[in-house]
Amino acid sequence: MPETAAPFNPSSLMPITPRPDLVFVRGEGAYLFDRQGRRYLDWVQGWAVNCLGHAPAAVAQALCQQARTLINPSPAFYNEPAMELATLLTRHSCFDQVFFASSGAEANEGAIKLARKWGQLHKQGAFEIITFVNGFHGRTLATMSASGKPGWDTMFAPQVPGFPKAVWNDLASVRALIHDKTVAVMLEPVQGEAGVMPADAAFFQGLRALCDAHGLLLIADEVQTGCGRTGTLFAHEQYGVEPDIMTLGKGLGGGAPLSALLAKADVACFAPGEQGGTFCGNPLMCAAGVAVMHSLLAEGFLATARQMGAQLAEGLRQLSREFGLGEVRARGLLLALELGHERAAQVVTLACERGLLLNAPRAHCLRFMPALNTRAQEVTQGLDLLRGVLDELR
Ligand SMILES: *Cc1c(COP(=O)(O)O)cnc(C)c1O
C-alpha cells in the first residue's frame, strides 16, 4: 500500500450492504486493482454499469473534455450533449422523446408519473400499473412499491399504492388484474435481480396485444437489459415488440450516473413544470452517454459482444455438466448459473479471494455481467478461475 493511502476506516459510511475488506483504487477494462495491487477479473462491472469496462478511454476523454467546457448550465437551458444524445437514442429506437435523469430508479419514477399523467388525460384518471412478483425497478418508495422483491412490501410501509403484482410469464395473471383503474403494465424484458429470468416471447408479445386491446401503456424497464447488455441495443427488439415507454440506466453512462426515460410521441404528455430535476440532462453525463452510444453503435461491436456471450454461456454449460449444477440462462452478456444449492454467497466470497468478482442475485444462483467489450481470453480466464472455486467447494 502506498504511504499516502487513506486509512481503512469504513465506519463513517452507512453499512448499506456487506462489503469485503477491500478498497479498489483503479480499474482498467475487465480488471479492478485493490490497494495492495492485486488484480481482479471483474464480472460484476459495477452491476452491469461499465458496459465498456473500467475507465474506458472514450468515456474518460468525453468527461474530461466536457468538464473543461461546461458542466451544468441547469435543466432550464438547452445544451449540446443532451440534444446529441437524445437524437442518437431516438434515431436508434422506436421512441420520439427523451428525458434524462441520474439513476434507473429516477427514470422509472418518471415512467410511473408519465403513465399516471397519460391516465389522467386519456383514461379517466386510471393510475394502476401492473408489475411482477420478483421484479426490480429501484429503491425509491414508488419504485420499491413497483418492485416485487419479497419483504419490500413492508420494509418502509406504507407502500405507494397502485402496483398490483402479476406472475412472471403468466399472461392470464395479468389479464385477471386489469380493470377500469389500470393504466399500464411495466416489466423488465429479462428480470435481472430475480436471477436473469427472460420474458417468454409469447408472454411479451401477448402483453403488447393485451395492452392494445385494453388501451394500456406497455412500459419496458430496460435499465439493466438496455444499452447492448442482451446482445441488441435494446432487449425488446429481440421480441419484435414496441413498448410505449422505456427506461434506460446502468450502461448508458458507461459507469457515469446517467439514465433516460423514453416515450412515443403520443405518450410523452408531460406539461412544463411536471417533471424535472437539478441534474437532469446535464452536459457532463450526457457527454459520457454520447461516447457510450458511439461505441455501442460502432460496426461489429454488438456482434462481438454476442459472440463473447455465447462463449461464456457455453463455458458455463460445460461447468454445469462437470460439477452437476443447474440451468444456464443467457441473453447476450447477461447470464446466470443455477447452482442447485443455496451457497452462492460462499462461491462469491471464495471467487473474490481467488481474484474473480461475481454477483449472486439469489442464494441459489450466480449472475455474470462482464464488460460488453470483454475479450475471449478474459472469458476463458474467468471460467478457469470459477472452475477452481467450484472445485475447492465441491
Ligand atoms: C438497477 C436497476 C434499477 C435501478 O437503477 P438504479 O440506478 O440503481 O436506481 C431499475 N430497474 C432495473 C431493471 C435495474 O436492474
The ligand as an SDF file (V2000), in Angstrom:
LIG
                    3D

 15 15  0  0  0  0  0  0  0  0999 V2000
  -30.5880   -1.4590  -11.4040 C   0  0  0  0  0  0  0  0  0  0  0  0
  -31.9950   -1.4190  -11.8380 C   0  0  0  0  0  0  0  0  0  0  0  0
  -32.8490   -0.3470  -11.4930 C   0  0  0  0  0  0  0  0  0  0  0  0
  -32.4330    0.7560  -10.5560 C   0  0  0  0  0  0  0  0  0  0  0  0
  -31.4030    1.5320  -11.0630 O   0  0  0  0  0  0  0  0  0  0  0  0
  -30.6050    2.4990  -10.0650 P   0  0  0  0  0  0  0  0  0  0  0  0
  -29.6590    3.2400  -10.9500 O   0  0  0  0  0  0  0  0  0  0  0  0
  -29.9200    1.6160   -9.0600 O   0  0  0  0  0  0  0  0  0  0  0  0
  -31.5970    3.3840   -9.4210 O   0  0  0  0  0  0  0  0  0  0  0  0
  -34.1200   -0.3470  -12.0140 C   0  0  0  0  0  0  0  0  0  0  0  0
  -34.5540   -1.3240  -12.8160 N   0  0  0  0  0  0  0  0  0  0  0  0
  -33.7770   -2.3680  -13.1560 C   0  0  0  0  0  0  0  0  0  0  0  0
  -34.3030   -3.4000  -14.0770 C   0  0  0  0  0  0  0  0  0  0  0  0
  -32.4680   -2.4630  -12.6710 C   0  0  0  0  0  0  0  0  0  0  0  0
  -31.7050   -3.5070  -12.9820 O   0  0  0  0  0  0  0  0  0  0  0  0
  1  2  1  0
  2  3  1  0
  2 14  2  0
  3  4  1  0
  3 10  2  0
  4  5  1  0
  5  6  1  0
  6  7  2  0
  6  8  1  0
  6  9  1  0
 10 11  1  0
 11 12  2  0
 12 13  1  0
 12 14  1  0
 14 15  1  0
M  END
$$$$
